Amino acid sequence: MAFDPTTLKYDDRGLIPCIAQDADGGDVLMMAWMNAEAVAMTLDSGRVTYWSRSRQAFWIKGETSGHVQELVDFRVDCDRDCLLVLVRQTGPACHTNRRSCFYTAVREGDEVELMKPMADK
Amino acid sequence: MAFDPTTLKYDDRGLIPCIAQDADGGDVLMMAWMNAEAVAMTLDSGRVTYWSRSRQAFWIKGETSGHVQELVDFRVDCDRDCLLVLVRQTGPACHTNRRSCFYTAVREGDEVELMKPMADK
């Protein structure tokens, strides 16, 4: 069946959450938002493109930082209201320069930092 | 630092998205929503507990189906507006009886079904 981005379920802002997972190691790297046009741009270009809620603009991941996400596979969930992209991530995915945004764990009631920022090249 | 569920960033419905990932195989299983009380219940009980938007009620995953999610690790992202739980999943995570909700891929413009429902016991 041909895929049509407009058949996904977007929220009242026209957005759908998208989880990015490392296609090689399997780590969950980040979650951000797409609108229908960002979905189409991602599939067309093979470069993961989100919608920035703070900037209200397309956010071609890594366009300024170089920390691009090359699309490996694009998945839709059962309810069609969440996306999963498997990516080849260059450098850190997180704006804090860490590989993943999920670097804080909660263990025995305390927050624990699991990873440090990556060294700049 | 002691973790306080009220320090997370919830949306205007009081909800935060939570990604569930298989702690063993690394597959992303599903995404659902928690409120502050569901976060506290999950950490207290070790049983992943969401907030059902359709039923407007706590949803102790697997309580009726037996397809429970045992909490292995609880993670918070950099912006404190998304959660990741690593889980030990009994049976399928998806209501369609598939292991993961992300069983549909988009490849060369077409939707492709990647996995079939699991056989009932």
Interface residues (C-beta under 8 A of the other chain):
Chain A: M1 A2 F3 P17 I19 Q21 G26 D27 V28 M30 M31 L43 D73 F74 R75 V76 D77 C78 D79 C82 L84 C94 H95 T96 R98 C101 F102 Y103 T104 A105 V106 R107 G109 D110 E111 L114
Chain B: M1 A2 F3 P17 I19 Q21 G26 D27 V28 M30 M31 L43 D73 F74 R75 V76 D77 C78 D79 C82 L84 C94 H95 T96 R98 C101 F102 Y103 T104 A105 V106 R107 G109 D110 E111 L114
